[in-house]
Amino acid sequence: MDLTGKVGLVTGAAQGIGRAFTEALLRHGAKVALVDLNKSIGDACKKALDEEFDAARSLFIACDVGSEEELKCAFKKTVDLFGSLDIVCNNAGINNENNWEKTININLTSVIRGTYLALEYMSRENGGKGGVIVNMASLSGLFPSAHGPVYTATKHGVVGFTRSIAATSKILDYGVRINTICPAFVATPLLDSVNSEQIMGKYYVFKDAVQKLIEHYGILEPSLIVQGLMKILQDEELNGAVMKITKSKGIHFELYETTLKQPEVK
Ligand SMILES: NC(=O)c1ccc[n+]([C@@H]2O[C@H](COP(=O)([O-])OP(=O)(O)OC[C@H]3O[C@@H](n4cnc5c(N)ncnc54)[C@H](O)[C@@H]3O)[C@@H](O)[C@H]2O)c1
């Protein structure tokens, strides 16, 4: 996909991986809506980007992805301003075992809603011209983690949902490729959450053990996750892929032993 002139929407775009995604899309000539809950970081991010890229190519939208109304509004604003939608990164996520219902809402429900909204605009079924959706999971979407059962459940949910809706898209010819990225630890503010008793609740006892895990597996730079995103955007064959990114193996894919037969639609 040539990104010049394409329109992207990135959630959780004000910092961390989302910000790195946004910068990369802008660098490749796309227009980007930065959707984020945090207005002060979002405004600062937009200001910094405007010093490097044409200000008219980006838009910051203050939005809680956990709110159906606000997320719908963010998609509409993006399309109203830029005229189309080609790439959606459902990236916003939190790690909060104490308020685990919120974690489910932000990490899973919002990713599902963001995917459905993206399909409303991009699917050929609705007169759209196709596109790419990237849902952010984590290695926690593939393995158990004693220190974060609900975070882990949400990320397993993102992997299962993405693989399934990607199959739907293929069978019903939506023209939209839908993939997921599962990174190991990444150098962003999210990593600090494991040091907060208020956030981790009873799993705070794992604080030191998690630090040891981080030291053992190493910390990835957001730029490597950007390389993963670019591979997904460029490789037209990728749909329903589960991309893993680790320090030891770099960018690679989860290979599933069996592919269950999917229903056929005449
Ligand atoms: N950092 C890691 O080690 C790591 C590893 C694997 C996967 N991930 C996943 O990558 C994604 C991005 O994480 P990150 O590390 O960049 O985190 P981060 O905390 O650095 O950034 C997350 C961004 O999302 C925004 N956000 C949070 N709740 C929101 C909401 N309700 N509505 C809109 N925006 C909201 C925050 O304001 C922030 O700007 C998450 O889904 C996370 O689970 C992170």
The ligand as a MOL file (V3000), in Angstrom:
LIG
                    3D

  0  0  0     0  0            999 V3000
M  V30 BEGIN CTAB
M  V30 COUNTS 44 48 0 0 0
M  V30 BEGIN ATOM
M  V30 1 N 4.3390 -1.1580 26.4700 0
M  V30 2 C 4.3030 -2.4800 26.4120 0
M  V30 3 O 5.1490 -3.1730 27.0180 0
M  V30 4 C 3.2730 -3.1770 25.5700 0
M  V30 5 C 3.5050 -4.5280 25.2090 0
M  V30 6 C 2.5630 -5.1980 24.4460 0
M  V30 7 C 1.4230 -4.5440 24.0410 0
M  V30 8 N 1.1940 -3.2300 24.3980 0 CHG=1
M  V30 9 C -0.0570 -2.6060 23.9690 0
M  V30 10 O 0.2400 -1.5230 23.1010 0
M  V30 11 C -0.8050 -0.5400 23.1770 0
M  V30 12 C -0.1790 0.8240 23.4030 0
M  V30 13 O 0.4640 0.7890 24.6510 0
M  V30 14 P 1.6580 1.7450 25.0720 0
M  V30 15 O 2.6880 0.8800 25.6630 0
M  V30 16 O 2.0010 2.6600 23.9710 0 CHG=-1
M  V30 17 O 0.9120 2.5030 26.2670 0
M  V30 18 P 0.9790 3.9940 26.7760 0
M  V30 19 O 0.3630 3.9720 28.1290 0
M  V30 20 O 2.3520 4.5380 26.6140 0
M  V30 21 O 0.0370 4.7520 25.7490 0
M  V30 22 C -1.3360 4.4650 25.6810 0
M  V30 23 C -2.0800 5.6690 25.1490 0
M  V30 24 O -3.4640 5.3100 25.1510 0
M  V30 25 C -4.1940 6.3870 25.6900 0
M  V30 26 N -5.4340 5.9010 26.2890 0
M  V30 27 C -5.5810 5.1780 27.4290 0
M  V30 28 N -6.8660 4.9790 27.6820 0
M  V30 29 C -7.5510 5.5740 26.6810 0
M  V30 30 C -8.9210 5.7270 26.3950 0
M  V30 31 N -9.8590 5.2480 27.2090 0
M  V30 32 N -9.2890 6.3960 25.2780 0
M  V30 33 C -8.3540 6.9150 24.4460 0
M  V30 34 N -7.0420 6.8260 24.6820 0
M  V30 35 C -6.6430 6.1540 25.7750 0
M  V30 36 C -3.2720 7.0180 26.7360 0
M  V30 37 O -3.6610 8.3650 27.0360 0
M  V30 38 C -1.9220 6.9100 26.0360 0
M  V30 39 O -1.6550 8.0430 25.2540 0
M  V30 40 C -1.7290 -1.0220 24.3020 0
M  V30 41 O -2.8410 -1.6670 23.7350 0
M  V30 42 C -0.8690 -1.9910 25.0810 0
M  V30 43 O -1.6420 -2.9350 25.7640 0
M  V30 44 C 2.1110 -2.5300 25.1360 0
M  V30 END ATOM
M  V30 BEGIN BOND
M  V30 1 1 1 2
M  V30 2 2 2 3
M  V30 3 1 2 4
M  V30 4 1 4 5
M  V30 5 2 4 44
M  V30 6 2 5 6
M  V30 7 1 6 7
M  V30 8 2 7 8
M  V30 9 1 8 9
M  V30 10 1 8 44
M  V30 11 1 9 10
M  V30 12 1 9 42
M  V30 13 1 10 11
M  V30 14 1 11 12
M  V30 15 1 11 40
M  V30 16 1 12 13
M  V30 17 1 13 14
M  V30 18 2 14 15
M  V30 19 1 14 16
M  V30 20 1 14 17
M  V30 21 1 17 18
M  V30 22 2 18 19
M  V30 23 1 18 20
M  V30 24 1 18 21
M  V30 25 1 21 22
M  V30 26 1 22 23
M  V30 27 1 23 24
M  V30 28 1 23 38
M  V30 29 1 24 25
M  V30 30 1 25 26
M  V30 31 1 25 36
M  V30 32 1 26 27
M  V30 33 1 26 35
M  V30 34 2 27 28
M  V30 35 1 28 29
M  V30 36 1 29 30
M  V30 37 2 29 35
M  V30 38 1 30 31
M  V30 39 2 30 32
M  V30 40 1 32 33
M  V30 41 2 33 34
M  V30 42 1 34 35
M  V30 43 1 36 37
M  V30 44 1 36 38
M  V30 45 1 38 39
M  V30 46 1 40 41
M  V30 47 1 40 42
M  V30 48 1 42 43
M  V30 END BOND
M  V30 END CTAB
M  END
